[in-house]
Amino acid sequence: MDAMAMGNYGMYVWSCFGITLAVILISDVRARLRHKQVYREIEVRIKALEERK
């Protein structure tokens, strides 16, 4: 349990790890969603160009 407390800095250290993990996960999810959205927009534009020909 002393290893988790880290000399009374454990709360600070572990909260920083938690916040960092949350930010990384949120960034990853948002990037994946944006990628899908951009990919769909590109597909729509390609189909529109093909229909004009």
C-alpha distance matrix in Angstrom:
0.0 3.8 5.4 5.3 6.5 8.9 10.6 11.4 12.8 10.2 12.5 15.5 14.4 13.3 16.4 18.5 17.5 18.3 21.6 22.6 22.1 24.1 26.8 27.2 27.5 30.0 32.0 32.2 33.5 35.9 37.3 37.9 39.6 41.7 42.6 43.9 45.9 47.5 48.4 50.1 52.0 53.2 54.4 56.3 58.0 58.9 60.5 62.4 63.7 64.8 66.6 68.5 70.0
3.8 0.0 3.8 5.4 5.0 6.2 7.4 9.0 10.7 9.1 12.1 14.5 13.4 13.3 16.5 18.1 17.5 19.0 21.9 22.7 22.8 25.0 27.3 27.8 28.6 30.9 32.6 33.1 34.7 36.9 38.1 39.0 40.9 42.7 43.6 45.2 47.1 48.5 49.5 51.4 53.1 54.2 55.6 57.6 59.0 60.0 61.7 63.5 64.7 65.9 67.8 69.6 71.0
5.4 3.8 0.0 3.8 5.5 5.3 8.1 10.0 10.4 8.3 11.7 13.5 11.5 11.4 15.0 16.1 15.0 16.8 19.8 20.1 20.1 22.7 24.8 24.9 25.8 28.4 29.9 30.2 32.0 34.3 35.2 36.1 38.2 39.9 40.6 42.3 44.3 45.6 46.5 48.5 50.3 51.2 52.6 54.7 56.0 56.9 58.8 60.6 61.7 62.9 64.9 66.7 67.9
5.3 5.4 3.8 0.0 3.8 5.5 8.6 9.1 9.0 5.9 8.6 10.9 9.3 8.4 11.7 13.4 12.5 13.7 16.8 17.6 17.5 19.7 22.1 22.5 23.2 25.6 27.3 27.8 29.3 31.6 32.8 33.7 35.5 37.4 38.3 39.9 41.7 43.1 44.2 46.0 47.8 48.9 50.3 52.2 53.7 54.7 56.4 58.2 59.4 60.7 62.5 64.3 65.8
6.5 5.0 5.5 3.8 0.0 3.8 5.6 5.4 6.3 4.2 7.1 9.6 9.0 9.1 11.9 13.7 13.8 15.1 17.6 18.8 19.3 21.2 23.3 24.2 25.2 27.2 28.9 29.9 31.3 33.3 34.6 35.8 37.5 39.1 40.4 42.0 43.6 45.0 46.3 48.1 49.6 50.9 52.5 54.2 55.6 56.8 58.6 60.2 61.5 62.9 64.7 66.3 67.9
8.9 6.2 5.3 5.5 3.8 0.0 3.8 5.6 5.4 4.8 8.5 9.5 8.2 9.6 12.6 13.3 13.4 15.6 17.8 18.3 19.3 21.6 23.3 23.9 25.4 27.5 28.8 29.7 31.6 33.4 34.4 35.8 37.8 39.1 40.2 42.1 43.7 44.8 46.1 48.2 49.6 50.6 52.4 54.3 55.4 56.5 58.5 60.1 61.2 62.6 64.6 66.1 67.6
10.6 7.4 8.1 8.6 5.6 3.8 0.0 3.8 5.5 6.9 9.9 10.8 10.5 12.4 14.8 15.6 16.4 18.5 20.4 21.1 22.5 24.5 26.0 26.9 28.6 30.4 31.6 32.9 34.7 36.3 37.4 39.0 40.8 42.0 43.3 45.3 46.7 47.8 49.3 51.3 52.6 53.7 55.5 57.3 58.4 59.6 61.7 63.1 64.2 65.7 67.7 69.1 70.6
11.4 9.0 10.0 9.1 5.4 5.6 3.8 0.0 3.8 5.6 7.3 8.6 9.6 11.3 12.9 14.3 15.7 17.1 18.7 20.1 21.6 23.1 24.7 26.1 27.5 29.0 30.5 32.0 33.6 35.0 36.4 38.1 39.6 40.9 42.4 44.3 45.5 46.8 48.4 50.2 51.4 52.7 54.6 56.2 57.3 58.8 60.7 62.0 63.2 64.9 66.7 68.1 69.8
12.8 10.7 10.4 9.0 6.3 5.4 5.5 3.8 0.0 3.8 5.6 5.4 6.1 8.6 10.1 10.8 12.4 14.3 15.5 16.6 18.4 20.1 21.3 22.7 24.4 25.9 27.1 28.7 30.5 31.7 33.0 34.9 36.4 37.5 39.0 41.1 42.2 43.3 45.1 47.0 48.0 49.3 51.3 52.9 53.9 55.4 57.4 58.6 59.8 61.5 63.3 64.6 66.3
10.2 9.1 8.3 5.9 4.2 4.8 6.9 5.6 3.8 0.0 3.8 5.4 5.0 5.8 8.2 9.7 10.4 11.9 13.9 15.1 16.2 17.9 19.7 20.9 22.2 23.9 25.5 26.7 28.3 29.9 31.3 32.8 34.4 35.8 37.2 39.0 40.4 41.7 43.2 45.0 46.3 47.6 49.4 51.0 52.3 53.6 55.5 56.9 58.1 59.7 61.5 63.0 64.6
12.5 12.1 11.7 8.6 7.1 8.5 9.9 7.3 5.6 3.8 0.0 3.8 5.6 5.4 5.9 8.5 10.0 10.4 12.0 14.0 15.2 16.2 18.1 19.9 20.9 22.2 24.0 25.6 26.8 28.2 30.0 31.5 32.7 34.2 35.9 37.6 38.7 40.2 41.9 43.5 44.7 46.2 48.0 49.4 50.7 52.3 54.0 55.3 56.7 58.4 59.9 61.4 63.3
15.5 14.5 13.5 10.9 9.6 9.5 10.8 8.6 5.4 5.4 3.8 0.0 3.8 5.7 5.3 6.2 8.7 9.9 10.5 12.2 14.2 15.3 16.4 18.3 20.0 21.0 22.4 24.3 25.8 26.8 28.4 30.3 31.6 32.6 34.4 36.4 37.3 38.6 40.4 42.2 43.2 44.6 46.6 48.0 49.1 50.7 52.6 53.8 55.0 56.8 58.5 59.8 61.6
14.4 13.4 11.5 9.3 9.0 8.2 10.5 9.6 6.1 5.0 5.6 3.8 0.0 3.8 5.5 5.2 6.4 8.7 10.0 10.6 12.4 14.4 15.5 16.6 18.5 20.1 21.2 22.7 24.5 25.9 27.0 28.8 30.5 31.6 33.0 35.1 36.3 37.4 39.0 41.0 42.1 43.3 45.2 46.9 47.9 49.3 51.3 52.7 53.8 55.5 57.3 58.7 60.3
13.3 13.3 11.4 8.4 9.1 9.6 12.4 11.3 8.6 5.8 5.4 5.7 3.8 0.0 3.8 5.3 5.0 6.1 8.6 9.7 10.4 12.2 14.2 15.3 16.4 18.2 19.8 21.0 22.5 24.2 25.6 27.0 28.6 30.1 31.4 33.2 34.6 36.0 37.4 39.2 40.6 41.9 43.6 45.3 46.6 47.9 49.7 51.2 52.5 54.0 55.7 57.3 58.9
16.4 16.5 15.0 11.7 11.9 12.6 14.8 12.9 10.1 8.2 5.9 5.3 5.5 3.8 0.0 3.8 5.4 4.9 6.1 8.4 9.7 10.4 12.2 14.1 15.2 16.3 18.1 19.8 21.0 22.3 24.1 25.7 26.9 28.2 30.0 31.7 32.8 34.2 36.0 37.6 38.8 40.3 42.1 43.5 44.8 46.4 48.1 49.4 50.8 52.4 54.0 55.5 57.3
18.5 18.1 16.1 13.4 13.7 13.3 15.6 14.3 10.8 9.7 8.5 6.2 5.2 5.3 3.8 0.0 3.8 5.4 5.2 6.0 8.5 9.8 10.5 12.2 14.2 15.3 16.4 18.2 20.0 21.0 22.3 24.3 25.8 26.7 28.3 30.4 31.5 32.6 34.4 36.3 37.2 38.6 40.6 42.1 43.1 44.6 46.6 47.8 49.0 50.8 52.5 53.8 55.6
17.5 17.5 15.0 12.5 13.8 13.4 16.4 15.7 12.4 10.4 10.0 8.7 6.4 5.0 5.4 3.8 0.0 3.8 5.6 5.1 6.1 8.6 10.0 10.6 12.2 14.2 15.3 16.5 18.4 20.0 21.0 22.6 24.4 25.7 26.9 28.9 30.3 31.5 32.9 34.9 36.2 37.3 39.1 40.9 42.0 43.3 45.2 46.7 47.9 49.4 51.3 52.8 54.3
18.3 19.0 16.8 13.7 15.1 15.6 18.5 17.1 14.3 11.9 10.4 9.9 8.7 6.1 4.9 5.4 3.8 0.0 3.8 5.4 5.1 6.1 8.6 9.9 10.6 12.2 14.2 15.3 16.5 18.2 19.9 21.2 22.6 24.2 25.7 27.3 28.6 30.2 31.6 33.3 34.7 36.1 37.7 39.3 40.7 42.1 43.8 45.3 46.7 48.2 49.8 51.4 53.2
21.6 21.9 19.8 16.8 17.6 17.8 20.4 18.7 15.5 13.9 12.0 10.5 10.0 8.6 6.1 5.2 5.6 3.8 0.0 3.8 5.4 5.0 6.2 8.6 9.9 10.5 12.1 14.2 15.4 16.3 18.1 20.0 21.1 22.2 24.1 25.9 26.9 28.2 30.1 31.7 32.8 34.3 36.2 37.6 38.8 40.4 42.2 43.4 44.8 46.5 48.1 49.5 51.4
22.6 22.7 20.1 17.6 18.8 18.3 21.1 20.1 16.6 15.1 14.0 12.2 10.6 9.7 8.4 6.0 5.1 5.4 3.8 0.0 3.8 5.4 5.2 6.2 8.6 9.9 10.6 12.3 14.3 15.4 16.4 18.4 20.1 21.0 22.4 24.6 25.8 26.7 28.4 30.4 31.5 32.7 34.7 36.3 37.3 38.7 40.7 42.0 43.2 44.9 46.7 48.0 49.7
22.1 22.8 20.1 17.5 19.3 19.3 22.5 21.6 18.4 16.2 15.2 14.2 12.4 10.4 9.7 8.5 6.1 5.1 5.4 3.8 0.0 3.8 5.5 5.2 6.1 8.6 9.9 10.6 12.3 14.2 15.3 16.6 18.4 19.9 21.0 22.9 24.4 25.7 27.0 28.9 30.4 31.6 33.2 35.0 36.3 37.5 39.3 40.9 42.1 43.6 45.4 47.0 48.6
24.1 25.0 22.7 19.7 21.2 21.6 24.5 23.1 20.1 17.9 16.2 15.3 14.4 12.2 10.4 9.8 8.6 6.1 5.0 5.4 3.8 0.0 3.8 5.5 5.2 6.0 8.5 9.8 10.6 12.1 14.1 15.4 16.5 18.1 19.8 21.4 22.5 24.2 25.7 27.2 28.6 30.2 31.8 33.3 34.7 36.2 37.8 39.2 40.7 42.2 43.8 45.4 47.2
26.8 27.3 24.8 22.1 23.3 23.3 26.0 24.7 21.3 19.7 18.1 16.4 15.5 14.2 12.2 10.5 10.0 8.6 6.2 5.2 5.5 3.8 0.0 3.8 5.5 5.2 6.0 8.5 10.0 10.5 12.0 14.2 15.4 16.2 18.0 20.1 21.0 22.2 24.1 25.8 26.8 28.2 30.2 31.6 32.7 34.3 36.2 37.4 38.7 40.4 42.1 43.4 45.2
27.2 27.8 24.9 22.5 24.2 23.9 26.9 26.1 22.7 20.9 19.9 18.3 16.6 15.3 14.1 12.2 10.6 9.9 8.6 6.2 5.2 5.5 3.8 0.0 3.8 5.5 5.1 6.1 8.7 10.0 10.5 12.3 14.3 15.3 16.3 18.5 20.0 20.9 22.4 24.5 25.7 26.8 28.6 30.4 31.5 32.7 34.7 36.2 37.3 38.8 40.7 42.2 43.7
27.5 28.6 25.8 23.2 25.2 25.4 28.6 27.5 24.4 22.2 20.9 20.0 18.5 16.4 15.2 14.2 12.2 10.6 9.9 8.6 6.1 5.2 5.5 3.8 0.0 3.8 5.4 5.1 6.2 8.6 9.9 10.7 12.4 14.2 15.3 16.8 18.5 20.0 21.2 22.9 24.5 25.8 27.3 29.0 30.5 31.7 33.4 35.0 36.4 37.7 39.4 41.2 42.8
30.0 30.9 28.4 25.6 27.2 27.5 30.4 29.0 25.9 23.9 22.2 21.0 20.1 18.2 16.3 15.3 14.2 12.2 10.5 9.9 8.6 6.0 5.2 5.5 3.8 0.0 3.8 5.4 5.2 6.1 8.5 10.0 10.6 12.2 14.1 15.6 16.5 18.2 19.9 21.3 22.6 24.3 25.9 27.3 28.7 30.3 31.9 33.2 34.7 36.3 37.8 39.4 41.3
32.0 32.6 29.9 27.3 28.9 28.8 31.6 30.5 27.1 25.5 24.0 22.4 21.2 19.8 18.1 16.4 15.3 14.2 12.1 10.6 9.9 8.5 6.0 5.1 5.4 3.8 0.0 3.8 5.5 5.2 6.0 8.6 9.9 10.4 12.1 14.3 15.3 16.2 18.1 20.0 20.9 22.3 24.3 25.8 26.8 28.3 30.3 31.5 32.7 34.5 36.2 37.6 39.3
32.2 33.1 30.2 27.8 29.9 29.7 32.9 32.0 28.7 26.7 25.6 24.3 22.7 21.0 19.8 18.2 16.5 15.3 14.2 12.3 10.6 9.8 8.5 6.1 5.1 5.4 3.8 0.0 3.8 5.5 5.2 6.2 8.7 9.9 10.5 12.5 14.3 15.4 16.5 18.6 20.1 21.1 22.7 24.6 25.8 26.9 28.8 30.5 31.6 33.0 34.9 36.5 38.0
33.5 34.7 32.0 29.3 31.3 31.6 34.7 33.6 30.5 28.3 26.8 25.8 24.5 22.5 21.0 20.0 18.4 16.5 15.4 14.3 12.3 10.6 10.0 8.7 6.2 5.2 5.5 3.8 0.0 3.8 5.5 5.2 6.2 8.6 9.9 10.8 12.4 14.3 15.4 16.8 18.6 20.1 21.3 23.0 24.7 26.0 27.4 29.0 30.6 31.9 33.4 35.3 37.0
35.9 36.9 34.3 31.6 33.3 33.4 36.3 35.0 31.7 29.9 28.2 26.8 25.9 24.2 22.3 21.0 20.0 18.2 16.3 15.4 14.2 12.1 10.5 10.0 8.6 6.1 5.2 5.5 3.8 0.0 3.8 5.5 5.1 6.1 8.5 10.0 10.5 12.2 14.1 15.4 16.5 18.3 20.0 21.2 22.6 24.3 25.9 27.1 28.7 30.3 31.8 33.3 35.2
37.3 38.1 35.2 32.8 34.6 34.4 37.4 36.4 33.0 31.3 30.0 28.4 27.0 25.6 24.1 22.3 21.0 19.9 18.1 16.4 15.3 14.1 12.0 10.5 9.9 8.5 6.0 5.2 5.5 3.8 0.0 3.8 5.5 5.1 6.0 8.7 9.8 10.4 12.1 14.2 15.3 16.3 18.3 20.0 21.0 22.4 24.3 25.7 26.8 28.5 30.3 31.7 33.3
37.9 39.0 36.1 33.7 35.8 35.8 39.0 38.1 34.9 32.8 31.5 30.3 28.8 27.0 25.7 24.3 22.6 21.2 20.0 18.4 16.6 15.4 14.2 12.3 10.7 10.0 8.6 6.2 5.2 5.5 3.8 0.0 3.8 5.5 5.0 6.4 8.7 10.0 10.5 12.5 14.4 15.4 16.6 18.6 20.2 21.1 22.8 24.6 25.9 27.1 28.9 30.7 32.2
39.6 40.9 38.2 35.5 37.5 37.8 40.8 39.6 36.4 34.4 32.7 31.6 30.5 28.6 26.9 25.8 24.4 22.6 21.1 20.1 18.4 16.5 15.4 14.3 12.4 10.6 9.9 8.7 6.2 5.1 5.5 3.8 0.0 3.8 5.4 5.2 6.3 8.7 9.9 10.8 12.5 14.4 15.5 16.8 18.7 20.2 21.4 22.9 24.7 26.0 27.4 29.2 31.1
41.7 42.7 39.9 37.4 39.1 39.1 42.0 40.9 37.5 35.8 34.2 32.6 31.6 30.1 28.2 26.7 25.7 24.2 22.2 21.0 19.9 18.1 16.2 15.3 14.2 12.2 10.4 9.9 8.6 6.1 5.1 5.5 3.8 0.0 3.8 5.4 5.0 6.1 8.5 9.9 10.5 12.3 14.2 15.4 16.6 18.3 20.1 21.1 22.6 24.4 25.9 27.3 29.2
42.6 43.6 40.6 38.3 40.4 40.2 43.3 42.4 39.0 37.2 35.9 34.4 33.0 31.4 30.0 28.3 26.9 25.7 24.1 22.4 21.0 19.8 18.0 16.3 15.3 14.1 12.1 10.5 9.9 8.5 6.0 5.0 5.4 3.8 0.0 3.8 5.4 5.2 6.1 8.6 9.9 10.6 12.3 14.3 15.4 16.5 18.4 20.0 21.1 22.5 24.4 26.0 27.5
43.9 45.2 42.3 39.9 42.0 42.1 45.3 44.3 41.1 39.0 37.6 36.4 35.1 33.2 31.7 30.4 28.9 27.3 25.9 24.6 22.9 21.4 20.1 18.5 16.8 15.6 14.3 12.5 10.8 10.0 8.7 6.4 5.2 5.4 3.8 0.0 3.8 5.5 5.1 6.2 8.7 9.9 10.6 12.4 14.4 15.3 16.6 18.5 20.1 21.1 22.7 24.7 26.3
45.9 47.1 44.3 41.7 43.6 43.7 46.7 45.5 42.2 40.4 38.7 37.3 36.3 34.6 32.8 31.5 30.3 28.6 26.9 25.8 24.4 22.5 21.0 20.0 18.5 16.5 15.3 14.3 12.4 10.5 9.8 8.7 6.3 5.0 5.4 3.8 0.0 3.8 5.4 5.2 6.3 8.7 10.0 10.8 12.5 14.4 15.6 16.7 18.6 20.2 21.3 23.0 25.1
47.5 48.5 45.6 43.1 45.0 44.8 47.8 46.8 43.3 41.7 40.2 38.6 37.4 36.0 34.2 32.6 31.5 30.2 28.2 26.7 25.7 24.2 22.2 20.9 20.0 18.2 16.2 15.4 14.3 12.2 10.4 10.0 8.7 6.1 5.2 5.5 3.8 0.0 3.8 5.4 5.0 6.2 8.6 9.9 10.6 12.3 14.3 15.3 16.5 18.4 20.0 21.3 23.1
48.4 49.5 46.5 44.2 46.3 46.1 49.3 48.4 45.1 43.2 41.9 40.4 39.0 37.4 36.0 34.4 32.9 31.6 30.1 28.4 27.0 25.7 24.1 22.4 21.2 19.9 18.1 16.5 15.4 14.1 12.1 10.5 9.9 8.5 6.1 5.1 5.4 3.8 0.0 3.8 5.4 5.1 6.3 8.8 10.0 10.6 12.4 14.3 15.4 16.6 18.5 20.3 21.7
50.1 51.4 48.5 46.0 48.1 48.2 51.3 50.2 47.0 45.0 43.5 42.2 41.0 39.2 37.6 36.3 34.9 33.3 31.7 30.4 28.9 27.2 25.8 24.5 22.9 21.3 20.0 18.6 16.8 15.4 14.2 12.5 10.8 9.9 8.6 6.2 5.2 5.4 3.8 0.0 3.8 5.4 5.0 6.3 8.7 9.9 10.7 12.4 14.4 15.4 16.6 18.7 20.5
52.0 53.1 50.3 47.8 49.6 49.6 52.6 51.4 48.0 46.3 44.7 43.2 42.1 40.6 38.8 37.2 36.2 34.7 32.8 31.5 30.4 28.6 26.8 25.7 24.5 22.6 20.9 20.1 18.6 16.5 15.3 14.4 12.5 10.5 9.9 8.7 6.3 5.0 5.4 3.8 0.0 3.8 5.4 5.1 6.3 8.7 10.0 10.6 12.4 14.3 15.4 16.8 19.0
53.2 54.2 51.2 48.9 50.9 50.6 53.7 52.7 49.3 47.6 46.2 44.6 43.3 41.9 40.3 38.6 37.3 36.1 34.3 32.7 31.6 30.2 28.2 26.8 25.8 24.3 22.3 21.1 20.1 18.3 16.3 15.4 14.4 12.3 10.6 9.9 8.7 6.2 5.1 5.4 3.8 0.0 3.8 5.4 5.1 6.1 8.6 9.8 10.6 12.3 14.2 15.5 17.0
54.4 55.6 52.6 50.3 52.5 52.4 55.5 54.6 51.3 49.4 48.0 46.6 45.2 43.6 42.1 40.6 39.1 37.7 36.2 34.7 33.2 31.8 30.2 28.6 27.3 25.9 24.3 22.7 21.3 20.0 18.3 16.6 15.5 14.2 12.3 10.6 10.0 8.6 6.3 5.0 5.4 3.8 0.0 3.8 5.5 5.1 6.2 8.6 9.9 10.6 12.3 14.4 15.8
56.3 57.6 54.7 52.2 54.2 54.3 57.3 56.2 52.9 51.0 49.4 48.0 46.9 45.3 43.5 42.1 40.9 39.3 37.6 36.3 35.0 33.3 31.6 30.4 29.0 27.3 25.8 24.6 23.0 21.2 20.0 18.6 16.8 15.4 14.3 12.4 10.8 9.9 8.8 6.3 5.1 5.4 3.8 0.0 3.8 5.5 5.2 6.2 8.7 9.9 10.6 12.5 14.7
58.0 59.0 56.0 53.7 55.6 55.4 58.4 57.3 53.9 52.3 50.7 49.1 47.9 46.6 44.8 43.1 42.0 40.7 38.8 37.3 36.3 34.7 32.7 31.5 30.5 28.7 26.8 25.8 24.7 22.6 21.0 20.2 18.7 16.6 15.4 14.4 12.5 10.6 10.0 8.7 6.3 5.1 5.5 3.8 0.0 3.8 5.4 5.0 6.2 8.6 9.9 10.8 12.8
58.9 60.0 56.9 54.7 56.8 56.5 59.6 58.8 55.4 53.6 52.3 50.7 49.3 47.9 46.4 44.6 43.3 42.1 40.4 38.7 37.5 36.2 34.3 32.7 31.7 30.3 28.3 26.9 26.0 24.3 22.4 21.1 20.2 18.3 16.5 15.3 14.4 12.3 10.6 9.9 8.7 6.1 5.1 5.5 3.8 0.0 3.8 5.4 5.1 6.2 8.6 10.0 11.1
60.5 61.7 58.8 56.4 58.6 58.5 61.7 60.7 57.4 55.5 54.0 52.6 51.3 49.7 48.1 46.6 45.2 43.8 42.2 40.7 39.3 37.8 36.2 34.7 33.4 31.9 30.3 28.8 27.4 25.9 24.3 22.8 21.4 20.1 18.4 16.6 15.6 14.3 12.4 10.7 10.0 8.6 6.2 5.2 5.4 3.8 0.0 3.8 5.4 5.0 6.2 8.7 10.2
62.4 63.5 60.6 58.2 60.2 60.1 63.1 62.0 58.6 56.9 55.3 53.8 52.7 51.2 49.4 47.8 46.7 45.3 43.4 42.0 40.9 39.2 37.4 36.2 35.0 33.2 31.5 30.5 29.0 27.1 25.7 24.6 22.9 21.1 20.0 18.5 16.7 15.3 14.3 12.4 10.6 9.8 8.6 6.2 5.0 5.4 3.8 0.0 3.8 5.5 5.2 6.4 9.0
63.7 64.7 61.7 59.4 61.5 61.2 64.2 63.2 59.8 58.1 56.7 55.0 53.8 52.5 50.8 49.0 47.9 46.7 44.8 43.2 42.1 40.7 38.7 37.3 36.4 34.7 32.7 31.6 30.6 28.7 26.8 25.9 24.7 22.6 21.1 20.1 18.6 16.5 15.4 14.4 12.4 10.6 9.9 8.7 6.2 5.1 5.4 3.8 0.0 3.8 5.4 5.2 6.7
64.8 65.9 62.9 60.7 62.9 62.6 65.7 64.9 61.5 59.7 58.4 56.8 55.5 54.0 52.4 50.8 49.4 48.2 46.5 44.9 43.6 42.2 40.4 38.8 37.7 36.3 34.5 33.0 31.9 30.3 28.5 27.1 26.0 24.4 22.5 21.1 20.2 18.4 16.6 15.4 14.3 12.3 10.6 9.9 8.6 6.2 5.0 5.5 3.8 0.0 3.8 5.5 5.4
66.6 67.8 64.9 62.5 64.7 64.6 67.7 66.7 63.3 61.5 59.9 58.5 57.3 55.7 54.0 52.5 51.3 49.8 48.1 46.7 45.4 43.8 42.1 40.7 39.4 37.8 36.2 34.9 33.4 31.8 30.3 28.9 27.4 25.9 24.4 22.7 21.3 20.0 18.5 16.6 15.4 14.2 12.3 10.6 9.9 8.6 6.2 5.2 5.4 3.8 0.0 3.8 5.5
68.5 69.6 66.7 64.3 66.3 66.1 69.1 68.1 64.6 63.0 61.4 59.8 58.7 57.3 55.5 53.8 52.8 51.4 49.5 48.0 47.0 45.4 43.4 42.2 41.2 39.4 37.6 36.5 35.3 33.3 31.7 30.7 29.2 27.3 26.0 24.7 23.0 21.3 20.3 18.7 16.8 15.5 14.4 12.5 10.8 10.0 8.7 6.4 5.2 5.5 3.8 0.0 3.8
70.0 71.0 67.9 65.8 67.9 67.6 70.6 69.8 66.3 64.6 63.3 61.6 60.3 58.9 57.3 55.6 54.3 53.2 51.4 49.7 48.6 47.2 45.2 43.7 42.8 41.3 39.3 38.0 37.0 35.2 33.3 32.2 31.1 29.2 27.5 26.3 25.1 23.1 21.7 20.5 19.0 17.0 15.8 14.7 12.8 11.1 10.2 9.0 6.7 5.4 5.5 3.8 0.0
